[in-house]
Amino acid sequence: MDREFDIVIYGATGFTGQLVVEYMASACPDGVSWAIAGRSPEKLAQVRDAVGAPADLPLVIADAARPETLTTLAARARVVVSTVGPYQLYGSELIAACAQAGTAYVDLCGEPLWMREMIDAHEATAKRTGARIVFSCGSDSIPFDLGVWTLQEAAKARFGIPAPRVKGRVRHMKGSASGGTVASLKATLAAITRDPKLGLLLASPFALTPGFKGPHQPTGLLPEYDGTIGCWVAPFIMAPINTKNVHRTNLLAGHPYGTDFVYDEMIVAPGLGDMGRVAAEALAKMNPLGGDKGPKPGEGPSRQERESGCYDLLFVGLMPDGTRLDAVVTGDRDPGYGSTSRMIAEAALCLLLDVGGGGGIWTPGALMATPLRRRLQAGAGLTFTAG
């Protein structure tokens, strides 16, 4: 594909966008041409200078309110990185442009209703043009998507079959949800208020697997004692998007986890016995969407806070005979910002340099699990272990 740029980062002046630019400035291999895009050339130049990017880094003007600029952007790039959310408000025209132009695309989307809308509207076009569109290339949902993939690889290597039941358990997470994530969740709830039928789609674990519906899945909506790991667990706010992406990976990859696969995610409550139960109930009542606390879109934690963040995810596979197999994913940065900015940049480089594959609307796991996992371990501070 003969394009002016290999990679263009769209939304470079936003908080997360700046972090992606900063990481790309240090991690982009020689010979890869890249640019940054946004509405204001002055702000783009400020970001370029502030993060130490090359002084001659090209600046591209693109604005969601001017769809023709997105069409031009898609035509100039081999891969577009979008950090402009909520995507249901600002992302549809760019998906359409990339699908039509055959341009690869990655984003940080955790908005399943919009993702399903884009699948229905543009997957056929993407398949025809060869556009590889990959949603959810940040902390939602790469660590979970590739965590399940890692566990199932180990299960098949050891037992010859995948684990039909997998539990994702967040053992530790230091860091906050990004302002963009919270804004996206609020936009999704607003969409359901306007059209209550969308609530049924959001509640379905198979909302992103059109044409396939697997077995009943745990809802994860109430605290419970998990006897498998000997801890109380509580609802995990990002489970509704992560579980949908895991099931879509299974579908797109030809059901390597089986058509009877059951998966859920919950967060481990600290404490034992009654203390654990109380902690789980308290976690379940926390509402990050309420009030005006927390970061707004474009805001985020300090560098020290980002670099002191971390996460530890446990994936427990239960085989038909009851044998247990574990996989663990860790990250050495705040998941919502520091780790996410590295993951999406490496996903873009992986699409550009490591994988081919046909056009369509993909998950990270289904299109590039092995090379992306290798990249994340080498440069983005993640670890993946199983055994």
N, C-alpha and C positions, 0 to 999 in steps of 0.2 A: 504494500500500500504506500503510494508516494504522497506523503503529507509534509507540510511545512514543519510541524512539531511532532516529536514522539509522544510527549505528555504535556497536557495543559491542566493546571490546577485552577478550577473555577470556584470562586468564593474565597480568594486568597487573603482578603482584608478582614475576614471574620476571625474570631479567636482561634477556632480549631484550624481554619485555613492557614493562618500564620504559622501554626505549629507544623503543619504539613510542609509548608514552604521551607521552614527552618531545617526540618529533617532531610528534605530532598536536596537542599543545598550541600549537605554533608555526605549524603548517601548515594546521590545519583552517579551512576558509572560514567566514565569517560565515553564520549561518542553518542550519548543519549541527549537529544535536544529537548529542552523543556521551556515552558513559559508559564506566566501566572495571569489570571483573568479576573475581572470584576468590573464594577460600574465606573469607578473613579480612577483615572490614570495617576492623579496625585497620591491617592491612598496606596495604590499599588506600588508606586515608587518608594513611598515611605516604608512599606513592608519589606521590599527588596533590600533597602539599605539597612533596616533595623536588624534583620536576621543574618546579614552577612552574605547574601546571595551575590552572584556575579553582577558587576555593575552593568553589564550589557544584557542581563536577562530580559527577554522580550516581555512587554506588557500588552495584554489583549483586552479590549473593551467588550464586555458582554453583560447583558442585563436581562433578567427574567421578564421585565416589563416590555422588552423589545425583542420579540421572538426571532426577528430576522438576524439579530446579533448572535443568537444561539445556533441558528442554522450555519452561519459563517464559522463560528467556533468549531462546530462538529466537523465541518469540511476541512479544517486546517490541522486537525489533530489525529493521531493514531489512537491515543487513549485520553479520555477526559476524566479527571478526578473532580467530583462535585461534593463540596461541603456546605451547600446552600440549602438549609432546611428551615422550617418544615417542608419536606419535599412535596407533600400534597398541595402546598400553597405555591411553591416556587419551582417545582421540578419537572412538571409534566412536559413542557415544551422542549426541554433539553433531552429527555428520553426519546421523544418523537424524532428530534433532529438526529440524534446518534443512531437510532434504529434505521432511519432512512439513509443516512450517509455510510452505514457500515462501520461506524466508529465504536471502538471498545469504550467501556464506561464503568467506573466504580463509584460507590457512594457510601454513606454511613446510615442508610435508611433503616429505621425501626418502626415503620408505619405499614402494617400488613394490609390494611384496607386499600391504601394507595398502591402498594406493590401488586396486589391482585388486579386492580384496575389496569395497571400498566402491562401486566402479563396478558390479560385479555385483549388489550388494545394493540400491543406492539410486538408480541412474541413472533407472530407469523412473519412480520416485516423483518425483524432481526435475523430470523433463520434464513430468509431469502437474501439479505444483503451481507450476511456474515458478521453483523454486529454482535459482540459479546458483552452483554449488559449484566453486571454483577452487583446486586444490592448487598447491603449489610456487611460492609468490609471494615467495621470497627469492633469495639468491644461487644457490640451486638452485630453479628453473631459469631465472629471468627473463633474465639476461644472455645465456644460451646460446639459449634459445627465441627471444627477440627478435633476437639476433644473426643466427641463420639466417634469420629472417623478413626482416630488413633486407637481407641478401645476396641472397635470392631476389627481392625486389622490384627490386633493381638489375639482376639478371640478366634478368628479364622486360622491364624497361624498355629495356635495351640490346640484348638479343638476341632478344626475343620468346618465350623459353622459359626455364624454370628450369634451374638447374645440377643435373644428375643426381648429381653427387658433390660433397660438401662436407666439408671437414676443419675441425674446431674445434681450435684450438691455444692453450693457456694460455701466453702469452709471459712474463707476470710476475704474481705474486700475493703481496702482502705482507699477512699476517694469517693467523690460525689458523682452523680449523674450530671452530664453536661447540660447547660442551659438549652441547647438545641434539642436534646433528648426530651427534656420536660416540655418544651414548647410543642414538640411533635406529638407527645402523648395528649396534651390538651387539645390540639387540633383534631386528633382522632376522636376524642370524646365529643367535641363539638359536632363533628360529622355524624356521629351516631345520634346525637340529639336531633339533628335535622332529618335523619332517615333512620328510624329505629331498626329497620330490617338489617342494617349493617352490623348491628350488635350480634346477630346470629352468626354472621360470617366471622367477626372478630373472635367469638367464643369457640369456633371450630378449630381443632388442632390441624385440620387438613385444608385450611383456607387457601394455602398456596400450592395445593396439589390438585388442580382441576382434573376431574375424571377419575380420581382415586380417593377412596375413603377407607382407612384401615380400621383396626379394632378400637374399642373404647379406650380412652386415655384418661389417666388421673387428672383431675382439675387443678390440684395444687392450690386451692382457694382457702383452705383452712389449715391451721397449725395441726401437726400430728407428731406422734412418736415414731421415728423410723427405726425399726428393730434391726434393719440391715446394718446400719452404721452406729446404732446405740445412742442416738441423739434426737432431741426435739428439732423439728424443722418448721419453717414458716414460709408463707408465699414469697416468691421472688418477683419483683416488679417487672423484670424484663423477660420472664419465662414465656409470656404470650407471643413474643416475636421469635425468641430463640427456638422454641419447640417447633414452630411452624417452619422455620428455615431448616432445621434438622430433618423434618419429614420431607421437605422439598428436595433436599440433597439425596435422600434415600430414593425418591421417585426418579429424579433426573439421572441418577447413576445406575438405574435398572434394579432397584431394590436389593442392594448388597446386604442390607440389614434384615431382609425378609419382608414379606407383606403382612406379617403378624407383629411387627415391631411396636413396642410400647415404650414411651419415653416421657419423663417429666423432669422439672427443675424446681428446687426449693433451696432456701438459704438456711444454713445450720444456726440454731440459736445457742448462744453461750450458756454455760451452766449445766448442771446435772439435776435429774429428778424434777422436783417441783419448781426449782429455780429455772431449769430449762424450759419447762412448760410456760411459766410466766413470761420468760423472755420471748418465746415463740409467739405468744399471744400479743405481746407488746409490738413485736416486729410486724405482725399481721395488721395492726391498727394504724401503723405509720402511713401517712398520706403525703408523698412528696409533691403531689399536684396542688395541695391546698395552700392558700395564702400566697404571699409574695416573697417567701424566703427562698434562698438558693439562687444560683446564677441565672441571669437572663441570657437570651441568645446574644452571642458576642462577648460575654463575660466568662471568666473562669478563674481557677486558682493560680497562685503564684508558682514560679518555677520550683521553689523548694517544696511546695505542697504536691506538685505533680511528680517530682522525682522521689518523694518519700512515700508515695502511694504504692500499692501492690495488690495482688489477688492470688487466690489459691482455690482451684476448682477440682473437685473429686468427681469422677465418673465411675459408677459401680455397675458392672455387667453381671447379670444373673443368667446362668446357663440353664437349660431345661432340667438338668439333674440337681440343681441347686448350687453348683460350683460358682464361686465368686471370682471375678477378675476386675482389677481396678486400673484406671488411668488417671493421671494428674496433669493439670495444666497450671502453670504459674506465669505471672507477669510482674515485672519489676518497676512499673510505673502506675500512676493513677489511671484506672481503666478508662474513665470518660474523656480524658484529654491526652495525657502523655503517651499512653499505650495505643490509644485509638489512632492518633496522628501517624504513628510509625506503621501500624498495621495497614492503613489504607494506602500509604505510600509504597509499601512493599507489595501490596496487592496489585497496584498499578504497574510496578516494575515486573512483577511476575507475569502479568498479562502481556506485557510488551516483549519480554525477553525469553520466557520459559515455556509458555504453553501456546498451543494452537487451538484446535477445537472449533467446532462449528458455531454459527451464530445462534443466538437465542437469549433468553433471560435466565441467568444461572445463579447458583449459590457459590460461595467460595469453595465449599467442600466438593461439590459435584464437578467443578471445572478444573480446580488447581490445588487439590488438597496436599499432595506430596511435595511439589516444588514450593508452594507457599509456606508450608510448615517448615521446610528447610530454611527458607529466607527469614522467617520470623525468629527462628532459633539463632541464626547467625547474626542478625542485625537489630532485631526489635525487642530483645529482652524477654522473650517468651521461652518456656520449656514445655516439652511434651514427653511424658514417660508412661509406660504401661508395663504391668507385670504383677 
